[in-house]
Amino acid sequence: MQSSATTPALLVLEDGRIFRGESYGAEGETFGEAVFSTGMTGYQETLTDPSYHQQVVVMTAPHIGNTGMNDEDPESRRIWVAGYVVRDPARVPSSWRSRRTLDDELREQGVVGISGIDTRALTRHLREAGAMRVGISTVETDADALLAKVRGSAEMVGANLSDAVTVTEPYVVPAVGEKRFTVAVVDLGLKANTPRMMAERGIEVHVLPSTATIEDVQAIGPDGLFFSNGPGDPAATTGQVELLKEALGTGLPYFGICFGNQLFGRALGFGTYKLKYGHRGINQPVLDRTTGKVEVTAHNHGFAVDAPLDGSTTTPYGEARVSHVNLNDDCVEGLELRDADGSLKAFSVQYHPEAAGGPHDAAYLFDRFCDLMTDRKAN
């Protein structure tokens, strides 16, 4: 259970907005980019998603911690958020799988948080003013002093963060049942459910560090290449873009999600830009133009690809076009690359078909990747 003793905590945004509440998790001081997540469930997945590295996550759902923390649902080896903001923490977790409280887990991993503030007001402010730097402190009571530290902290624009969250050594996730394909996965902030969903489809998954070269990829003899989600500014990433260009030049089938979509866009010659407050949560409507279906999808991104929504663009690797569009704001949510004969060569989506906390509308994309590799093998 949460301790009955509370320590005052202070939250200060880059533009000077102040919120005062109580400490939640570890005591101390932390800084990052303030973003909000609209998911009502799946907070354990959010916390352990490497894409949230150097971000302070504001939960819009008022009650957080209801199901505690378990040992089955983490998406990576640790909690990655820089800080955590909730309104009403659960007093007692209620789940047969719970092993400890969320408060205890945050404290154990040194994650500074704040509770008891008006997260609705904070979210509305971020929607109007945009994502910005923020500081949370239980040791600094002077808002002006904390504001000065916030304005001196690192910005997300220009941040190359994938090397900080990637694996240090390659590893293999074996196929479940009969092996059908071998896929090289470049870990830019990989979540555990991604190789799990591939393995269920007969894919032997070779996970490589973010520093992998085309030689590392080719040494595996893969049937396909996959780039994962991850944190940071895609415009600050160069090595992985060059790797992807080389791979596309060989005709190797490609599938990318989230950060992998942004890097695919850059490899095709498109730019990227920072969204005002990003898309984060599990309720984003996306139109798949290849099927005409609308999917409710999980998101976590603050940057997007700047590509024309209509028509195709000629690239050195084939014809590229936007395949998925966000129905809330017309943001590019997917890209595809086709040969002159119209056959699919590579594709990507901006959202998370592997979201373990749901929804699962987009899980078919892993089957599309399998179909792409099957077609390439046949040819």
C-alpha positions in Angstrom: 0.0 0.0 0.0 0.9 3.6 -0.5 2.5 5.3 2.5 0.1 7.5 4.5 2.9 10.1 4.8 3.2 12.4 1.8 5.9 14.7 0.6 5.0 17.9 -1.2 6.0 18.0 -4.9 6.2 20.8 -7.4 5.7 20.6 -11.2 6.8 23.6 -13.4 6.4 23.8 -17.1 8.7 25.6 -19.5 6.3 28.4 -20.0 6.0 29.0 -16.2 2.7 27.2 -15.5 2.9 25.7 -11.9 1.2 22.7 -10.3 1.6 21.6 -6.7 0.8 18.2 -5.5 2.3 15.2 -3.6 5.2 13.0 -4.3 4.4 9.8 -6.1 7.2 7.2 -6.6 10.8 8.3 -5.9 11.6 11.6 -4.3 14.1 13.9 -5.9 14.1 15.9 -9.1 13.6 15.1 -12.8 13.3 16.8 -16.1 12.0 15.9 -19.6 9.4 16.7 -22.2 5.9 16.9 -20.9 3.5 14.7 -22.9 0.1 13.2 -22.2 -1.2 9.7 -22.8 -5.0 9.1 -23.2 -4.9 5.3 -22.4 -7.3 4.2 -19.6 -5.5 0.9 -19.4 -2.0 -0.4 -20.1 0.0 1.9 -17.9 2.6 -0.8 -17.3 3.2 -1.0 -21.1 3.5 2.8 -21.2 6.0 3.0 -18.4 8.3 0.3 -19.9 8.0 1.6 -23.5 11.5 2.8 -24.5 9.9 5.4 -26.8 9.1 7.4 -23.7 12.8 7.9 -22.8 13.4 11.5 -21.6 9.6 12.2 -21.4 7.5 13.0 -18.4 4.1 11.3 -19.0 0.9 12.8 -17.8 -1.9 10.2 -17.5 -5.3 11.7 -18.6 -7.2 8.8 -16.9 -7.8 9.9 -13.3 -7.2 6.6 -11.5 -3.8 4.9 -12.1 -2.3 1.9 -10.4 -5.5 0.0 -9.9 -4.0 -3.3 -11.1 -0.5 -2.8 -9.5 2.6 -4.1 -11.2 3.2 -7.6 -12.4 6.1 -9.6 -13.8 4.5 -10.6 -17.1 3.6 -7.3 -18.8 6.8 -5.2 -19.0 7.7 -4.3 -22.6 11.4 -3.9 -21.8 14.0 -4.4 -19.1 13.1 -1.2 -17.1 10.8 1.8 -16.7 11.9 4.5 -19.3 9.8 7.5 -18.5 11.7 10.4 -17.0 8.8 11.3 -14.7 5.1 10.3 -14.0 2.1 12.5 -13.4 -1.2 11.2 -12.1 -4.3 12.6 -10.4 -5.6 9.9 -8.1 -3.2 6.9 -7.4 -4.9 3.7 -6.4 -4.8 3.1 -2.7 -4.8 -0.7 -3.0 -4.0 -2.6 -6.2 -6.6 -5.2 -7.2 -5.4 -8.0 -9.5 -4.4 -11.6 -9.0 -1.3 -11.0 -11.1 -0.1 -8.0 -9.0 3.2 -8.4 -7.2 3.7 -4.9 -5.9 2.2 -1.4 -6.1 2.9 1.0 -8.9 4.2 3.6 -6.3 6.7 1.0 -4.9 7.9 0.1 -8.4 8.4 3.8 -9.3 10.3 4.3 -6.1 12.4 1.1 -6.6 13.4 2.3 -10.1 14.1 5.9 -9.1 11.3 7.4 -11.1 10.2 10.8 -9.7 6.5 11.5 -10.0 3.7 13.7 -8.7 0.1 13.0 -7.8 -2.9 15.0 -6.6 -2.8 17.6 -9.4 -5.5 18.5 -11.9 -4.3 16.4 -14.8 -7.2 17.5 -16.9 -6.1 21.2 -16.6 -2.5 20.2 -17.4 -3.5 18.2 -20.4 -5.7 21.0 -21.8 -2.7 23.3 -21.3 -0.4 21.1 -23.2 -3.0 20.7 -26.0 -3.1 24.5 -26.3 0.5 25.4 -25.8 2.1 22.2 -27.1 4.5 19.6 -25.6 7.3 21.4 -23.7 10.0 20.8 -21.1 9.0 20.2 -17.5 10.5 19.7 -14.1 9.1 17.7 -11.1 10.8 18.2 -7.7 10.3 17.2 -4.1 13.5 19.0 -3.0 12.9 22.4 -4.6 10.0 24.5 -3.3 10.9 27.7 -5.2 9.0 27.6 -8.5 11.3 30.2 -10.1 14.4 28.3 -9.2 12.9 25.1 -10.7 11.8 27.0 -13.8 15.4 28.1 -14.4 16.5 24.5 -14.3 13.7 23.4 -16.7 14.7 26.0 -19.3 18.3 24.8 -19.0 17.4 21.2 -19.6 17.7 19.2 -22.9 15.2 19.6 -25.6 13.6 16.8 -27.6 14.3 18.4 -31.0 17.7 17.3 -32.2 17.9 14.5 -29.6 19.4 11.2 -30.9 18.3 8.7 -28.3 18.0 5.2 -29.9 21.6 4.3 -28.8 20.6 4.9 -25.2 17.8 2.3 -25.2 19.0 -0.4 -27.6 20.4 -3.7 -26.7 24.2 -4.0 -26.4 24.4 -7.5 -27.9 22.4 -9.3 -30.6 20.0 -12.1 -29.5 17.6 -14.5 -31.2 13.9 -15.1 -30.5 13.1 -18.5 -32.1 10.1 -19.1 -34.2 7.1 -20.8 -32.6 6.4 -24.0 -34.4 7.7 -24.4 -38.0 10.2 -21.7 -39.0 9.0 -19.8 -42.1 11.2 -16.7 -42.2 14.3 -15.1 -40.8 14.0 -11.4 -40.0 16.6 -8.9 -38.9 15.2 -6.5 -36.3 17.1 -3.3 -35.6 16.3 -2.4 -32.0 15.7 1.4 -31.7 13.6 1.0 -28.6 12.0 -2.4 -29.3 9.1 -3.6 -27.2 8.9 -7.3 -26.1 5.6 -7.9 -27.8 7.0 -7.2 -31.3 9.4 -10.3 -31.6 6.7 -12.3 -29.7 4.1 -11.5 -32.4 6.6 -12.3 -35.2 7.6 -15.6 -33.6 3.9 -16.6 -33.4 3.9 -16.3 -37.2 6.9 -18.6 -37.7 9.5 -15.9 -37.9 13.0 -16.4 -36.4 13.8 -13.0 -35.0 17.4 -11.7 -34.9 17.5 -8.6 -32.8 20.4 -6.3 -33.6 21.7 -3.1 -31.8 20.9 0.3 -33.3 24.5 0.5 -34.5 24.0 -2.5 -36.9 25.5 -2.2 -40.4 24.3 -3.6 -43.7 27.0 -6.3 -43.2 25.5 -7.2 -39.9 22.1 -7.6 -41.5 23.3 -9.5 -44.5 25.3 -11.9 -42.3 22.0 -13.2 -40.9 20.7 -14.0 -44.4 17.3 -12.5 -43.6 14.1 -12.7 -45.6 13.1 -9.3 -44.3 14.3 -6.2 -42.3 12.3 -4.6 -39.5 12.9 -1.2 -37.7 11.3 -0.8 -34.3 9.7 2.1 -32.4 12.0 4.3 -30.4 12.6 7.7 -28.9 14.1 10.9 -30.2 14.1 13.2 -33.2 14.2 11.2 -36.5 16.0 14.2 -38.1 19.0 13.6 -35.7 19.4 10.0 -36.8 21.7 9.2 -39.7 23.3 5.8 -39.4 20.1 3.8 -39.5 18.8 5.8 -42.4 21.9 4.9 -44.4 21.5 1.3 -43.4 17.9 1.3 -44.6 18.8 2.9 -47.9 21.4 0.2 -48.5 18.8 -2.5 -47.6 16.1 -1.0 -49.9 18.7 -0.9 -52.7 19.1 -4.7 -52.4 15.3 -5.3 -52.6 15.1 -6.7 -49.0 11.5 -6.5 -47.8 11.1 -3.9 -45.1 8.5 -3.3 -42.3 8.8 -0.4 -39.8 6.7 0.9 -37.0 6.7 4.3 -35.3 10.3 5.5 -35.4 10.8 2.9 -38.1 8.1 4.7 -40.1 9.9 8.1 -39.7 13.2 6.7 -40.7 11.6 5.0 -43.7 10.2 8.4 -44.7 13.7 9.9 -44.5 15.2 7.1 -46.5 12.7 7.8 -49.2 13.6 11.4 -49.3 10.8 12.9 -47.2 11.3 15.3 -44.2 10.0 15.0 -40.7 8.6 17.6 -38.3 7.6 17.9 -34.7 3.9 17.7 -33.8 2.4 20.3 -31.5 1.6 17.8 -28.8 1.9 14.4 -30.5 -0.3 11.3 -30.5 -0.2 9.1 -27.4 -2.8 6.7 -26.2 -4.8 3.8 -27.5 -7.8 5.5 -29.2 -6.5 7.0 -32.5 -8.6 6.4 -35.6 -6.5 5.6 -38.7 -7.6 4.9 -42.3 -5.8 2.1 -44.1 -6.1 3.3 -47.7 -5.1 -0.1 -49.0 -8.2 -1.8 -47.5 -10.5 1.2 -46.9 -10.9 0.1 -43.3 -10.7 2.4 -40.2 -8.7 1.0 -37.3 -8.6 2.2 -33.7 -4.9 2.2 -32.9 -2.3 2.8 -30.2 0.2 5.6 -30.6 3.3 7.1 -29.0 5.0 9.7 -31.3 5.8 13.4 -31.2 7.2 13.5 -34.8 5.7 12.8 -38.1 6.6 12.3 -41.8 6.1 15.2 -44.1 4.9 13.5 -47.3 2.2 14.4 -49.8 -1.1 12.8 -48.8 -2.1 12.2 -52.4 -0.3 10.8 -55.4 3.0 9.0 -55.5 6.6 10.1 -55.2 9.3 8.6 -57.4 12.3 7.5 -55.3 15.6 5.6 -56.2 13.9 2.5 -54.9 10.4 2.7 -56.4 7.2 4.6 -56.1 6.3 5.8 -52.6 2.9 6.9 -51.3 1.0 7.5 -48.1 -0.9 4.4 -47.1 -2.4 5.4 -43.8 -3.9 8.7 -42.6 -4.9 9.8 -39.1 -8.6 10.8 -39.2 -8.2 13.3 -36.4 -5.6 15.6 -38.1 -4.6 14.1 -41.5 -1.2 13.2 -40.1 0.8 10.6 -42.2 0.3 7.3 -40.4 1.9 4.9 -42.9 4.0 4.6 -46.1 4.4 2.0 -48.8 7.0 1.5 -51.5 6.1 -0.3 -54.8 7.9 -1.6 -57.9 7.0 -0.3 -61.3 4.7 -3.3 -61.7 2.8 -2.2 -58.6 4.1 -5.0 -56.3 4.8 -4.1 -52.7 8.4 -3.8 -51.7 8.3 -2.2 -48.3 5.9 -0.5 -45.9 5.6 1.1 -42.5 3.1 2.5 -40.0 3.4 5.3 -37.5 1.3 3.5 -34.8 1.7 0.3 -32.8 0.2 -2.9 -34.2 2.0 -4.7 -31.4 0.4 -2.8 -28.5 0.0 -5.5 -25.8 -2.5 -3.4 -23.9 -4.6 -3.1 -27.0 -6.3 -2.3 -29.2 -5.4 -5.1 -31.6 -7.1 -3.8 -34.8 -3.8 -3.6 -36.7 -2.2 -7.0 -35.8 -2.8 -8.0 -39.4 0.2 -5.9 -40.4 2.5 -8.6 -39.3 0.6 -11.0 -41.6 1.1 -8.4 -44.4 4.8 -8.5 -43.7 4.8 -12.3 -44.0 2.9 -12.1 -47.3 5.5 -9.6 -48.6 8.3 -11.9 -47.7 6.5 -14.9 -49.3 6.0 -13.0 -52.5 9.6 -11.9 -52.6 10.8 -15.5 -52.1 8.6 -16.7 -54.9 10.1 -14.1 -57.2 
